Amino acid sequence: MDKQAALHHFKEHHFTPLLDIQLDMLEAKFQRCQAQLIFDFKESFRDLCIHILSMQQQGQKDPIDWIYPLLVFAYSDAGANLPVYGRGLFC
């Protein structure tokens, strides 16, 4: 068996089946933990916004010009009640 054939055999009979198993396990874990992951993400984004607001109130941070919209929609319904103020998205 030449090198190319050996690589193909390894990929087809060892690597790909193990990869499929690992991906299935990862998908199952994601499905089990999705609610907690979403909650944790929202909490960390909220904490970041509160920290930025505190810095703004102390004069340590300029107004926020833009927050990537995907983060806003991931945080809450259309970014409602975000405690970050600035020019642009939240003015």
PyMOL Python script that loads the backbone (N, CA, C, O; Angstrom):
from pymol import cmd

cmd.read_pdbstr("""\
ATOM      1  N   MET A   1       0.858  -1.171   0.000  1.00  0.00           N
ATOM      2  CA  MET A   1       0.000   0.000   0.000  1.00  0.00           C
ATOM      3  C   MET A   1       0.909   1.241   0.000  1.00  0.00           C
ATOM      4  O   MET A   1       1.811   1.352   0.831  1.00  0.00           O
ATOM      5  N   ASP A   2       0.673   2.146  -0.911  1.00  0.00           N
ATOM      6  CA  ASP A   2       1.483   3.365  -0.961  1.00  0.00           C
ATOM      7  C   ASP A   2       0.980   4.381   0.066  1.00  0.00           C
ATOM      8  O   ASP A   2      -0.053   4.182   0.705  1.00  0.00           O
ATOM      9  N   LYS A   3       1.718   5.450   0.207  1.00  0.00           N
ATOM     10  CA  LYS A   3       1.419   6.459   1.227  1.00  0.00           C
ATOM     11  C   LYS A   3       0.033   7.069   1.034  1.00  0.00           C
ATOM     12  O   LYS A   3      -0.715   7.216   2.000  1.00  0.00           O
ATOM     13  N   GLN A   4      -0.311   7.419  -0.182  1.00  0.00           N
ATOM     14  CA  GLN A   4      -1.607   8.041  -0.468  1.00  0.00           C
ATOM     15  C   GLN A   4      -2.753   7.087  -0.149  1.00  0.00           C
ATOM     16  O   GLN A   4      -3.763   7.494   0.426  1.00  0.00           O
ATOM     17  N   ALA A   5      -2.598   5.828  -0.520  1.00  0.00           N
ATOM     18  CA  ALA A   5      -3.627   4.832  -0.234  1.00  0.00           C
ATOM     19  C   ALA A   5      -3.759   4.607   1.273  1.00  0.00           C
ATOM     20  O   ALA A   5      -4.868   4.441   1.781  1.00  0.00           O
ATOM     21  N   ALA A   6      -2.643   4.600   1.981  1.00  0.00           N
ATOM     22  CA  ALA A   6      -2.669   4.427   3.442  1.00  0.00           C
ATOM     23  C   ALA A   6      -3.388   5.595   4.110  1.00  0.00           C
ATOM     24  O   ALA A   6      -4.175   5.399   5.035  1.00  0.00           O
ATOM     25  N   LEU A   7      -3.116   6.798   3.643  1.00  0.00           N
ATOM     26  CA  LEU A   7      -3.799   7.974   4.189  1.00  0.00           C
ATOM     27  C   LEU A   7      -5.296   7.899   3.920  1.00  0.00           C
ATOM     28  O   LEU A   7      -6.105   8.185   4.803  1.00  0.00           O
ATOM     29  N   HIS A   8      -5.659   7.519   2.714  1.00  0.00           N
ATOM     30  CA  HIS A   8      -7.069   7.400   2.367  1.00  0.00           C
ATOM     31  C   HIS A   8      -7.745   6.341   3.243  1.00  0.00           C
ATOM     32  O   HIS A   8      -8.842   6.566   3.754  1.00  0.00           O
ATOM     33  N   HIS A   9      -7.095   5.193   3.417  1.00  0.00           N
ATOM     34  CA  HIS A   9      -7.638   4.123   4.258  1.00  0.00           C
ATOM     35  C   HIS A   9      -7.825   4.610   5.697  1.00  0.00           C
ATOM     36  O   HIS A   9      -8.871   4.386   6.306  1.00  0.00           O
ATOM     37  N   PHE A  10      -6.806   5.275   6.229  1.00  0.00           N
ATOM     38  CA  PHE A  10      -6.891   5.783   7.604  1.00  0.00           C
ATOM     39  C   PHE A  10      -8.044   6.767   7.740  1.00  0.00           C
ATOM     40  O   PHE A  10      -8.825   6.694   8.688  1.00  0.00           O
ATOM     41  N   LYS A  11      -8.143   7.680   6.792  1.00  0.00           N
ATOM     42  CA  LYS A  11      -9.213   8.692   6.854  1.00  0.00           C
ATOM     43  C   LYS A  11     -10.584   8.030   6.774  1.00  0.00           C
ATOM     44  O   LYS A  11     -11.478   8.339   7.561  1.00  0.00           O
ATOM     45  N   GLU A  12     -10.741   7.124   5.823  1.00  0.00           N
ATOM     46  CA  GLU A  12     -12.042   6.505   5.580  1.00  0.00           C
ATOM     47  C   GLU A  12     -12.466   5.545   6.692  1.00  0.00           C
ATOM     48  O   GLU A  12     -13.642   5.503   7.055  1.00  0.00           O
ATOM     49  N   HIS A  13     -11.528   4.781   7.229  1.00  0.00           N
ATOM     50  CA  HIS A  13     -11.880   3.724   8.181  1.00  0.00           C
ATOM     51  C   HIS A  13     -11.632   4.070   9.648  1.00  0.00           C
ATOM     52  O   HIS A  13     -12.121   3.369  10.534  1.00  0.00           O
ATOM     53  N   HIS A  14     -10.889   5.124   9.914  1.00  0.00           N
ATOM     54  CA  HIS A  14     -10.591   5.463  11.303  1.00  0.00           C
ATOM     55  C   HIS A  14     -10.982   6.896  11.644  1.00  0.00           C
ATOM     56  O   HIS A  14     -11.764   7.128  12.565  1.00  0.00           O
ATOM     57  N   PHE A  15     -10.440   7.849  10.905  1.00  0.00           N
ATOM     58  CA  PHE A  15     -10.636   9.259  11.233  1.00  0.00           C
ATOM     59  C   PHE A  15     -12.090   9.696  11.077  1.00  0.00           C
ATOM     60  O   PHE A  15     -12.673  10.230  12.021  1.00  0.00           O
ATOM     61  N   THR A  16     -12.683   9.482   9.913  1.00  0.00           N
ATOM     62  CA  THR A  16     -14.045   9.948   9.656  1.00  0.00           C
ATOM     63  C   THR A  16     -15.068   9.316  10.596  1.00  0.00           C
ATOM     64  O   THR A  16     -15.921  10.038  11.114  1.00  0.00           O
ATOM     65  N   PRO A  17     -15.028   8.003  10.844  1.00  0.00           N
ATOM     66  CA  PRO A  17     -15.996   7.448  11.802  1.00  0.00           C
ATOM     67  C   PRO A  17     -15.846   8.032  13.210  1.00  0.00           C
ATOM     68  O   PRO A  17     -16.845   8.311  13.874  1.00  0.00           O
ATOM     69  N   LEU A  18     -14.617   8.217  13.664  1.00  0.00           N
ATOM     70  CA  LEU A  18     -14.422   8.819  14.990  1.00  0.00           C
ATOM     71  C   LEU A  18     -14.873  10.270  15.015  1.00  0.00           C
ATOM     72  O   LEU A  18     -15.448  10.731  16.002  1.00  0.00           O
ATOM     73  N   LEU A  19     -14.614  10.981  13.941  1.00  0.00           N
ATOM     74  CA  LEU A  19     -15.070  12.367  13.852  1.00  0.00           C
ATOM     75  C   LEU A  19     -16.587  12.435  13.907  1.00  0.00           C
ATOM     76  O   LEU A  19     -17.140  13.286  14.604  1.00  0.00           O
ATOM     77  N   ASP A  20     -17.262  11.563  13.193  1.00  0.00           N
ATOM     78  CA  ASP A  20     -18.727  11.526  13.210  1.00  0.00           C
ATOM     79  C   ASP A  20     -19.256  11.258  14.618  1.00  0.00           C
ATOM     80  O   ASP A  20     -20.228  11.882  15.043  1.00  0.00           O
ATOM     81  N   ILE A  21     -18.633  10.351  15.329  1.00  0.00           N
ATOM     82  CA  ILE A  21     -19.042  10.049  16.704  1.00  0.00           C
ATOM     83  C   ILE A  21     -18.857  11.277  17.588  1.00  0.00           C
ATOM     84  O   ILE A  21     -19.750  11.638  18.355  1.00  0.00           O
ATOM     85  N   GLN A  22     -17.705  11.912  17.478  1.00  0.00           N
ATOM     86  CA  GLN A  22     -17.429  13.101  18.294  1.00  0.00           C
ATOM     87  C   GLN A  22     -18.405  14.232  17.976  1.00  0.00           C
ATOM     88  O   GLN A  22     -18.880  14.915  18.883  1.00  0.00           O
ATOM     89  N   LEU A  23     -18.704  14.432  16.700  1.00  0.00           N
ATOM     90  CA  LEU A  23     -19.654  15.481  16.315  1.00  0.00           C
ATOM     91  C   LEU A  23     -21.054  15.182  16.839  1.00  0.00           C
ATOM     92  O   LEU A  23     -21.759  16.093  17.271  1.00  0.00           O
ATOM     93  N   ASP A  24     -21.460  13.920  16.805  1.00  0.00           N
ATOM     94  CA  ASP A  24     -22.762  13.528  17.349  1.00  0.00           C
ATOM     95  C   ASP A  24     -22.813  13.791  18.854  1.00  0.00           C
ATOM     96  O   ASP A  24     -23.818  14.278  19.371  1.00  0.00           O
ATOM     97  N   MET A  25     -21.730  13.468  19.548  1.00  0.00           N
ATOM     98  CA  MET A  25     -21.672  13.712  20.995  1.00  0.00           C
ATOM     99  C   MET A  25     -21.712  15.205  21.294  1.00  0.00           C
ATOM    100  O   MET A  25     -22.392  15.637  22.225  1.00  0.00           O
ATOM    101  N   LEU A  26     -20.997  15.983  20.517  1.00  0.00           N
ATOM    102  CA  LEU A  26     -20.988  17.431  20.705  1.00  0.00           C
ATOM    103  C   LEU A  26     -22.373  18.024  20.453  1.00  0.00           C
ATOM    104  O   LEU A  26     -22.826  18.886  21.207  1.00  0.00           O
ATOM    105  N   GLU A  27     -23.042  17.570  19.406  1.00  0.00           N
ATOM    106  CA  GLU A  27     -24.397  18.040  19.110  1.00  0.00           C
ATOM    107  C   GLU A  27     -25.351  17.700  20.249  1.00  0.00           C
ATOM    108  O   GLU A  27     -26.165  18.535  20.646  1.00  0.00           O
ATOM    109  N   ALA A  28     -25.259  16.490  20.773  1.00  0.00           N
ATOM    110  CA  ALA A  28     -26.121  16.076  21.882  1.00  0.00           C
ATOM    111  C   ALA A  28     -25.859  16.931  23.117  1.00  0.00           C
ATOM    112  O   ALA A  28     -26.797  17.352  23.794  1.00  0.00           O
ATOM    113  N   LYS A  29     -24.589  17.185  23.410  1.00  0.00           N
ATOM    114  CA  LYS A  29     -24.260  18.022  24.565  1.00  0.00           C
ATOM    115  C   LYS A  29     -24.770  19.439  24.369  1.00  0.00           C
ATOM    116  O   LYS A  29     -25.295  20.047  25.302  1.00  0.00           O
ATOM    117  N   PHE A  30     -24.619  19.969  23.159  1.00  0.00           N
ATOM    118  CA  PHE A  30     -25.122  21.314  22.871  1.00  0.00           C
ATOM    119  C   PHE A  30     -26.633  21.368  23.086  1.00  0.00           C
ATOM    120  O   PHE A  30     -27.138  22.317  23.685  1.00  0.00           O
ATOM    121  N   GLN A  31     -27.352  20.363  22.605  1.00  0.00           N
ATOM    122  CA  GLN A  31     -28.800  20.352  22.771  1.00  0.00           C
ATOM    123  C   GLN A  31     -29.190  20.289  24.253  1.00  0.00           C
ATOM    124  O   GLN A  31     -30.144  20.942  24.676  1.00  0.00           O
ATOM    125  N   ARG A  32     -28.444  19.501  25.038  1.00  0.00           N
ATOM    126  CA  ARG A  32     -28.729  19.400  26.480  1.00  0.00           C
ATOM    127  C   ARG A  32     -28.431  20.702  27.202  1.00  0.00           C
ATOM    128  O   ARG A  32     -29.133  21.062  28.147  1.00  0.00           O
ATOM    129  N   CYS A  33     -27.395  21.414  26.765  1.00  0.00           N
ATOM    130  CA  CYS A  33     -26.909  22.585  27.496  1.00  0.00           C
ATOM    131  C   CYS A  33     -27.296  23.910  26.853  1.00  0.00           C
ATOM    132  O   CYS A  33     -26.883  24.963  27.338  1.00  0.00           O
ATOM    133  N   GLN A  34     -28.070  23.890  25.784  1.00  0.00           N
ATOM    134  CA  GLN A  34     -28.350  25.102  25.025  1.00  0.00           C
ATOM    135  C   GLN A  34     -28.972  26.193  25.881  1.00  0.00           C
ATOM    136  O   GLN A  34     -28.550  27.346  25.797  1.00  0.00           O
ATOM    137  N   ALA A  35     -29.943  25.869  26.687  1.00  0.00           N
ATOM    138  CA  ALA A  35     -30.600  26.885  27.512  1.00  0.00           C
ATOM    139  C   ALA A  35     -29.600  27.542  28.467  1.00  0.00           C
ATOM    140  O   ALA A  35     -29.616  28.761  28.638  1.00  0.00           O
ATOM    141  N   GLN A  36     -28.739  26.746  29.083  1.00  0.00           N
ATOM    142  CA  GLN A  36     -27.747  27.293  30.004  1.00  0.00           C
ATOM    143  C   GLN A  36     -26.722  28.150  29.263  1.00  0.00           C
ATOM    144  O   GLN A  36     -26.314  29.200  29.759  1.00  0.00           O
ATOM    145  N   LEU A  37     -26.307  27.707  28.080  1.00  0.00           N
ATOM    146  CA  LEU A  37     -25.361  28.499  27.277  1.00  0.00           C
ATOM    147  C   LEU A  37     -25.953  29.851  26.913  1.00  0.00           C
ATOM    148  O   LEU A  37     -25.269  30.872  26.988  1.00  0.00           O
ATOM    149  N   ILE A  38     -27.220  29.862  26.518  1.00  0.00           N
ATOM    150  CA  ILE A  38     -27.892  31.120  26.168  1.00  0.00           C
ATOM    151  C   ILE A  38     -27.969  32.015  27.399  1.00  0.00           C
ATOM    152  O   ILE A  38     -27.660  33.204  27.323  1.00  0.00           O
ATOM    153  N   PHE A  39     -28.376  31.456  28.521  1.00  0.00           N
ATOM    154  CA  PHE A  39     -28.474  32.231  29.759  1.00  0.00           C
ATOM    155  C   PHE A  39     -27.116  32.820  30.139  1.00  0.00           C
ATOM    156  O   PHE A  39     -27.018  34.005  30.459  1.00  0.00           O
ATOM    157  N   ASP A  40     -26.068  31.992  30.104  1.00  0.00           N
ATOM    158  CA  ASP A  40     -24.732  32.457  30.470  1.00  0.00           C
ATOM    159  C   ASP A  40     -24.243  33.559  29.535  1.00  0.00           C
ATOM    160  O   ASP A  40     -23.625  34.527  29.980  1.00  0.00           O
ATOM    161  N   PHE A  41     -24.519  33.411  28.242  1.00  0.00           N
ATOM    162  CA  PHE A  41     -24.114  34.438  27.285  1.00  0.00           C
ATOM    163  C   PHE A  41     -24.824  35.753  27.581  1.00  0.00           C
ATOM    164  O   PHE A  41     -24.193  36.810  27.599  1.00  0.00           O
ATOM    165  N   LYS A  42     -26.130  35.695  27.812  1.00  0.00           N
ATOM    166  CA  LYS A  42     -26.890  36.912  28.101  1.00  0.00           C
ATOM    167  C   LYS A  42     -26.388  37.584  29.378  1.00  0.00           C
ATOM    168  O   LYS A  42     -26.258  38.806  29.436  1.00  0.00           O
ATOM    169  N   GLU A  43     -26.112  36.785  30.384  1.00  0.00           N
ATOM    170  CA  GLU A  43     -25.610  37.335  31.646  1.00  0.00           C
ATOM    171  C   GLU A  43     -24.248  38.007  31.462  1.00  0.00           C
ATOM    172  O   GLU A  43     -24.020  39.094  31.993  1.00  0.00           O
ATOM    173  N   SER A  44     -23.351  37.378  30.722  1.00  0.00           N
ATOM    174  CA  SER A  44     -22.029  37.970  30.535  1.00  0.00           C
ATOM    175  C   SER A  44     -22.115  39.239  29.695  1.00  0.00           C
ATOM    176  O   SER A  44     -21.378  40.192  29.948  1.00  0.00           O
ATOM    177  N   PHE A  45     -23.001  39.267  28.700  1.00  0.00           N
ATOM    178  CA  PHE A  45     -23.175  40.473  27.895  1.00  0.00           C
ATOM    179  C   PHE A  45     -23.795  41.584  28.737  1.00  0.00           C
ATOM    180  O   PHE A  45     -23.402  42.744  28.617  1.00  0.00           O
ATOM    181  N   ARG A  46     -24.758  41.240  29.584  1.00  0.00           N
ATOM    182  CA  ARG A  46     -25.372  42.220  30.478  1.00  0.00           C
ATOM    183  C   ARG A  46     -24.325  42.784  31.445  1.00  0.00           C
ATOM    184  O   ARG A  46     -24.275  43.993  31.671  1.00  0.00           O
ATOM    185  N   ASP A  47     -23.497  41.917  32.009  1.00  0.00           N
ATOM    186  CA  ASP A  47     -22.435  42.371  32.909  1.00  0.00           C
ATOM    187  C   ASP A  47     -21.467  43.308  32.201  1.00  0.00           C
ATOM    188  O   ASP A  47     -21.023  44.301  32.778  1.00  0.00           O
ATOM    189  N   LEU A  48     -21.142  42.996  30.956  1.00  0.00           N
ATOM    190  CA  LEU A  48     -20.268  43.864  30.171  1.00  0.00           C
ATOM    191  C   LEU A  48     -20.914  45.227  29.967  1.00  0.00           C
ATOM    192  O   LEU A  48     -20.256  46.256  30.122  1.00  0.00           O
ATOM    193  N   CYS A  49     -22.193  45.241  29.623  1.00  0.00           N
ATOM    194  CA  CYS A  49     -22.894  46.516  29.423  1.00  0.00           C
ATOM    195  C   CYS A  49     -22.941  47.343  30.705  1.00  0.00           C
ATOM    196  O   CYS A  49     -22.754  48.559  30.669  1.00  0.00           O
ATOM    197  N   ILE A  50     -23.188  46.695  31.817  1.00  0.00           N
ATOM    198  CA  ILE A  50     -23.215  47.400  33.101  1.00  0.00           C
ATOM    199  C   ILE A  50     -21.837  47.966  33.428  1.00  0.00           C
ATOM    200  O   ILE A  50     -21.730  49.086  33.926  1.00  0.00           O
ATOM    201  N   HIS A  51     -20.795  47.208  33.153  1.00  0.00           N
ATOM    202  CA  HIS A  51     -19.432  47.688  33.382  1.00  0.00           C
ATOM    203  C   HIS A  51     -19.127  48.897  32.500  1.00  0.00           C
ATOM    204  O   HIS A  51     -18.536  49.874  32.961  1.00  0.00           O
ATOM    205  N   ILE A  52     -19.526  48.830  31.249  1.00  0.00           N
ATOM    206  CA  ILE A  52     -19.306  49.963  30.330  1.00  0.00           C
ATOM    207  C   ILE A  52     -20.070  51.183  30.813  1.00  0.00           C
ATOM    208  O   ILE A  52     -19.531  52.290  30.803  1.00  0.00           O
ATOM    209  N   LEU A  53     -21.313  51.005  31.236  1.00  0.00           N
ATOM    210  CA  LEU A  53     -22.110  52.126  31.749  1.00  0.00           C
ATOM    211  C   LEU A  53     -21.433  52.755  32.960  1.00  0.00           C
ATOM    212  O   LEU A  53     -21.376  53.979  33.076  1.00  0.00           O
ATOM    213  N   SER A  54     -20.924  51.931  33.854  1.00  0.00           N
ATOM    214  CA  SER A  54     -20.224  52.441  35.027  1.00  0.00           C
ATOM    215  C   SER A  54     -19.006  53.266  34.620  1.00  0.00           C
ATOM    216  O   SER A  54     -18.764  54.339  35.172  1.00  0.00           O
ATOM    217  N   MET A  55     -18.249  52.768  33.664  1.00  0.00           N
ATOM    218  CA  MET A  55     -17.084  53.501  33.172  1.00  0.00           C
ATOM    219  C   MET A  55     -17.505  54.823  32.524  1.00  0.00           C
ATOM    220  O   MET A  55     -16.829  55.838  32.689  1.00  0.00           O
ATOM    221  N   GLN A  56     -18.619  54.811  31.789  1.00  0.00           N
ATOM    222  CA  GLN A  56     -19.116  56.036  31.166  1.00  0.00           C
ATOM    223  C   GLN A  56     -19.521  57.055  32.236  1.00  0.00           C
ATOM    224  O   GLN A  56     -19.221  58.243  32.117  1.00  0.00           O
ATOM    225  N   GLN A  57     -20.195  56.584  33.264  1.00  0.00           N
ATOM    226  CA  GLN A  57     -20.648  57.482  34.328  1.00  0.00           C
ATOM    227  C   GLN A  57     -19.476  58.082  35.108  1.00  0.00           C
ATOM    228  O   GLN A  57     -19.594  59.175  35.663  1.00  0.00           O
ATOM    229  N   GLN A  58     -18.355  57.377  35.150  1.00  0.00           N
ATOM    230  CA  GLN A  58     -17.164  57.876  35.840  1.00  0.00           C
ATOM    231  C   GLN A  58     -16.251  58.663  34.903  1.00  0.00           C
ATOM    232  O   GLN A  58     -15.178  59.110  35.308  1.00  0.00           O
ATOM    233  N   GLY A  59     -16.674  58.831  33.664  1.00  0.00           N
ATOM    234  CA  GLY A  59     -15.878  59.570  32.694  1.00  0.00           C
ATOM    235  C   GLY A  59     -14.674  58.810  32.172  1.00  0.00           C
ATOM    236  O   GLY A  59     -13.761  59.418  31.614  1.00  0.00           O
ATOM    237  N   GLN A  60     -14.649  57.512  32.338  1.00  0.00           N
ATOM    238  CA  GLN A  60     -13.523  56.690  31.882  1.00  0.00           C
ATOM    239  C   GLN A  60     -13.745  56.117  30.484  1.00  0.00           C
ATOM    240  O   GLN A  60     -12.821  55.566  29.886  1.00  0.00           O
ATOM    241  N   LYS A  61     -14.961  56.243  29.962  1.00  0.00           N
ATOM    242  CA  LYS A  61     -15.298  55.642  28.672  1.00  0.00           C
ATOM    243  C   LYS A  61     -16.199  56.585  27.908  1.00  0.00           C
ATOM    244  O   LYS A  61     -17.181  57.103  28.439  1.00  0.00           O
ATOM    245  N   ASP A  62     -15.846  56.800  26.642  1.00  0.00           N
ATOM    246  CA  ASP A  62     -16.688  57.609  25.769  1.00  0.00           C
ATOM    247  C   ASP A  62     -17.967  56.863  25.442  1.00  0.00           C
ATOM    248  O   ASP A  62     -18.058  55.655  25.658  1.00  0.00           O
ATOM    249  N   PRO A  63     -18.964  57.584  24.915  1.00  0.00           N
ATOM    250  CA  PRO A  63     -20.191  56.900  24.497  1.00  0.00           C
ATOM    251  C   PRO A  63     -19.906  55.817  23.458  1.00  0.00           C
ATOM    252  O   PRO A  63     -18.978  55.926  22.656  1.00  0.00           O
ATOM    253  N   ILE A  64     -20.710  54.797  23.494  1.00  0.00           N
ATOM    254  CA  ILE A  64     -20.588  53.706  22.539  1.00  0.00           C
ATOM    255  C   ILE A  64     -21.195  54.165  21.215  1.00  0.00           C
ATOM    256  O   ILE A  64     -22.340  54.617  21.175  1.00  0.00           O
ATOM    257  N   ASP A  65     -20.435  54.049  20.148  1.00  0.00           N
ATOM    258  CA  ASP A  65     -20.943  54.431  18.836  1.00  0.00           C
ATOM    259  C   ASP A  65     -21.739  53.311  18.195  1.00  0.00           C
ATOM    260  O   ASP A  65     -22.715  53.567  17.489  1.00  0.00           O
ATOM    261  N   TRP A  66     -21.335  52.078  18.433  1.00  0.00           N
ATOM    262  CA  TRP A  66     -21.971  50.982  17.728  1.00  0.00           C
ATOM    263  C   TRP A  66     -21.728  49.678  18.473  1.00  0.00           C
ATOM    264  O   TRP A  66     -20.617  49.420  18.938  1.00  0.00           O
ATOM    265  N   ILE A  67     -22.742  48.875  18.582  1.00  0.00           N
ATOM    266  CA  ILE A  67     -22.614  47.508  19.080  1.00  0.00           C
ATOM    267  C   ILE A  67     -23.132  46.611  17.970  1.00  0.00           C
ATOM    268  O   ILE A  67     -24.227  46.827  17.450  1.00  0.00           O
ATOM    269  N   TYR A  68     -22.367  45.630  17.615  1.00  0.00           N
ATOM    270  CA  TYR A  68     -22.741  44.754  16.520  1.00  0.00           C
ATOM    271  C   TYR A  68     -24.157  44.219  16.750  1.00  0.00           C
ATOM    272  O   TYR A  68     -24.425  43.642  17.804  1.00  0.00           O
ATOM    273  N   PRO A  69     -25.061  44.395  15.799  1.00  0.00           N
ATOM    274  CA  PRO A  69     -26.476  44.042  16.005  1.00  0.00           C
ATOM    275  C   PRO A  69     -26.717  42.601  16.421  1.00  0.00           C
ATOM    276  O   PRO A  69     -27.661  42.330  17.163  1.00  0.00           O
ATOM    277  N   LEU A  70     -25.888  41.670  15.964  1.00  0.00           N
ATOM    278  CA  LEU A  70     -26.096  40.283  16.348  1.00  0.00           C
ATOM    279  C   LEU A  70     -26.034  40.121  17.859  1.00  0.00           C
ATOM    280  O   LEU A  70     -26.817  39.360  18.429  1.00  0.00           O
ATOM    281  N   LEU A  71     -25.121  40.820  18.515  1.00  0.00           N
ATOM    282  CA  LEU A  71     -25.039  40.740  19.970  1.00  0.00           C
ATOM    283  C   LEU A  71     -26.285  41.316  20.613  1.00  0.00           C
ATOM    284  O   LEU A  71     -26.774  40.784  21.609  1.00  0.00           O
ATOM    285  N   VAL A  72     -26.798  42.389  20.057  1.00  0.00           N
ATOM    286  CA  VAL A  72     -27.992  43.014  20.616  1.00  0.00           C
ATOM    287  C   VAL A  72     -29.167  42.056  20.533  1.00  0.00           C
ATOM    288  O   VAL A  72     -29.893  41.881  21.512  1.00  0.00           O
ATOM    289  N   PHE A  73     -29.362  41.438  19.384  1.00  0.00           N
ATOM    290  CA  PHE A  73     -30.487  40.522  19.231  1.00  0.00           C
ATOM    291  C   PHE A  73     -30.281  39.242  20.026  1.00  0.00           C
ATOM    292  O   PHE A  73     -31.251  38.641  20.485  1.00  0.00           O
ATOM    293  N   ALA A  74     -29.051  38.821  20.195  1.00  0.00           N
ATOM    294  CA  ALA A  74     -28.780  37.633  21.007  1.00  0.00           C
ATOM    295  C   ALA A  74     -29.040  37.929  22.474  1.00  0.00           C
ATOM    296  O   ALA A  74     -29.459  37.051  23.229  1.00  0.00           O
ATOM    297  N   TYR A  75     -28.786  39.190  22.880  1.00  0.00           N
ATOM    298  CA  TYR A  75     -28.946  39.546  24.286  1.00  0.00           C
ATOM    299  C   TYR A  75     -30.408  39.519  24.710  1.00  0.00           C
ATOM    300  O   TYR A  75     -30.752  38.921  25.730  1.00  0.00           O
ATOM    301  N   SER A  76     -31.256  40.155  23.938  1.00  0.00           N
ATOM    302  CA  SER A  76     -32.665  40.219  24.300  1.00  0.00           C
ATOM    303  C   SER A  76     -33.479  40.581  23.080  1.00  0.00           C
ATOM    304  O   SER A  76     -32.931  40.772  21.995  1.00  0.00           O
ATOM    305  N   ASP A  77     -34.763  40.673  23.250  1.00  0.00           N
ATOM    306  CA  ASP A  77     -35.648  41.007  22.141  1.00  0.00           C
ATOM    307  C   ASP A  77     -35.321  42.391  21.613  1.00  0.00           C
ATOM    308  O   ASP A  77     -35.662  43.402  22.228  1.00  0.00           O
ATOM    309  N   ALA A  78     -34.660  42.426  20.472  1.00  0.00           N
ATOM    310  CA  ALA A  78     -34.297  43.670  19.769  1.00  0.00           C
ATOM    311  C   ALA A  78     -33.510  44.631  20.658  1.00  0.00           C
ATOM    312  O   ALA A  78     -33.567  45.845  20.463  1.00  0.00           O
ATOM    313  N   GLY A  79     -32.781  44.095  21.628  1.00  0.00           N
ATOM    314  CA  GLY A  79     -31.919  44.939  22.444  1.00  0.00           C
ATOM    315  C   GLY A  79     -32.645  45.736  23.507  1.00  0.00           C
ATOM    316  O   GLY A  79     -32.092  46.708  24.022  1.00  0.00           O
ATOM    317  N   ALA A  80     -33.839  45.365  23.846  1.00  0.00           N
ATOM    318  CA  ALA A  80     -34.614  46.115  24.832  1.00  0.00           C
ATOM    319  C   ALA A  80     -33.907  46.127  26.179  1.00  0.00           C
ATOM    320  O   ALA A  80     -33.360  45.117  26.621  1.00  0.00           O
ATOM    321  N   ASN A  81     -33.929  47.268  26.810  1.00  0.00           N
ATOM    322  CA  ASN A  81     -33.426  47.455  28.175  1.00  0.00           C
ATOM    323  C   ASN A  81     -31.921  47.280  28.334  1.00  0.00           C
ATOM    324  O   ASN A  81     -31.457  46.966  29.430  1.00  0.00           O
ATOM    325  N   LEU A  82     -31.151  47.476  27.273  1.00  0.00           N
ATOM    326  CA  LEU A  82     -29.702  47.425  27.437  1.00  0.00           C
ATOM    327  C   LEU A  82     -29.238  48.674  28.178  1.00  0.00           C
ATOM    328  O   LEU A  82     -29.637  49.783  27.823  1.00  0.00           O
ATOM    329  N   PRO A  83     -28.404  48.512  29.199  1.00  0.00           N
ATOM    330  CA  PRO A  83     -27.989  49.666  30.000  1.00  0.00           C
ATOM    331  C   PRO A  83     -26.759  50.384  29.430  1.00  0.00           C
ATOM    332  O   PRO A  83     -25.935  50.877  30.201  1.00  0.00           O
ATOM    333  N   VAL A  84     -26.617  50.455  28.124  1.00  0.00           N
ATOM    334  CA  VAL A  84     -25.485  51.145  27.507  1.00  0.00           C
ATOM    335  C   VAL A  84     -26.042  52.252  26.640  1.00  0.00           C
ATOM    336  O   VAL A  84     -26.930  52.021  25.819  1.00  0.00           O
ATOM    337  N   TYR A  85     -25.526  53.446  26.817  1.00  0.00           N
ATOM    338  CA  TYR A  85     -26.028  54.604  26.084  1.00  0.00           C
ATOM    339  C   TYR A  85     -24.910  55.235  25.290  1.00  0.00           C
ATOM    340  O   TYR A  85     -23.757  55.234  25.719  1.00  0.00           O
ATOM    341  N   GLY A  86     -25.238  55.759  24.162  1.00  0.00           N
ATOM    342  CA  GLY A  86     -24.241  56.415  23.340  1.00  0.00           C
ATOM    343  C   GLY A  86     -24.845  56.929  22.062  1.00  0.00           C
ATOM    344  O   GLY A  86     -26.063  56.944  21.885  1.00  0.00           O
ATOM    345  N   ARG A  87     -23.984  57.345  21.188  1.00  0.00           N
ATOM    346  CA  ARG A  87     -24.443  57.816  19.878  1.00  0.00           C
ATOM    347  C   ARG A  87     -24.680  56.585  19.014  1.00  0.00           C
ATOM    348  O   ARG A  87     -24.031  55.557  19.203  1.00  0.00           O
ATOM    349  N   GLY A  88     -25.587  56.683  18.085  1.00  0.00           N
ATOM    350  CA  GLY A  88     -25.793  55.591  17.155  1.00  0.00           C
ATOM    351  C   GLY A  88     -26.924  54.683  17.566  1.00  0.00           C
ATOM    352  O   GLY A  88     -28.075  55.113  17.639  1.00  0.00           O
ATOM    353  N   LEU A  89     -26.611  53.433  17.836  1.00  0.00           N
ATOM    354  CA  LEU A  89     -27.614  52.412  18.010  1.00  0.00           C
ATOM    355  C   LEU A  89     -28.573  52.681  19.166  1.00  0.00           C
ATOM    356  O   LEU A  89     -29.756  52.362  19.055  1.00  0.00           O
ATOM    357  N   PHE A  90     -28.108  53.251  20.260  1.00  0.00           N
ATOM    358  CA  PHE A  90     -28.949  53.414  21.443  1.00  0.00           C
ATOM    359  C   PHE A  90     -29.243  54.876  21.800  1.00  0.00           C
ATOM    360  O   PHE A  90     -29.559  55.174  22.952  1.00  0.00           O
ATOM    361  N   CYS A  91     -29.145  55.779  20.840  1.00  0.00           N
ATOM    362  CA  CYS A  91     -29.387  57.186  21.203  1.00  0.00           C
ATOM    363  C   CYS A  91     -30.875  57.515  21.142  1.00  0.00           C
ATOM    364  O   CYS A  91     -31.268  58.650  21.414  1.00  0.00           O
TER     365      CYS A  91
END
""", "prot")
cmd.dss("prot")
cmd.show_as("cartoon", "prot")
cmd.util.cbc("prot")
cmd.orient("prot")
